[in-house]
Amino acid sequence: MWCVLPATFPENYELIIHDPSRPKFVISYPCSLLNLIIKDHYTNDQYHELVDKDKHIYEIRSENSIFFF
């Protein structure tokens, strides 16, 4: 997957913050962007977990097990 990015593409991106206690914040731009796209388009919102067997009550939750580091 990384072969589609040019070699000069920055892996880490540094954000400058005006708070003196935290002067900078570093993110891995490609991984963050890929995680956001995966979350938005490939999260399964249809997990139904049986909570009460007698009353047939299900809890609906979302799950996504794909993340880039």
Residue, then its C-alpha position, 0 to 999 in steps of 0.5 A: m500500500w505504501c508504494v503509492l506514496p512518493a518517497t518525498f511524502p512526509e510520514n510524520y507531520e508536526l503541528i505547532i500549538h500555541d500552548p507553551s506546555r505542549p508546543k508541538f503535536v506529531i501525527s503519522y499523517p498517512c496512518s491517520l488518514l487511512n484509519l479515518i477512511i477505514k472507520d468511515h467506510y468499513t465499520n460494521d454497524q450491524y453487530h447484535e449481541l444478545v443481552d437478555k435471552d428470556k426477553h430477546i433483547y439485543e444490544i447493537r454496536s459498531e466494530n472495526s478491527i482494521f487499523f494502520f499503525 
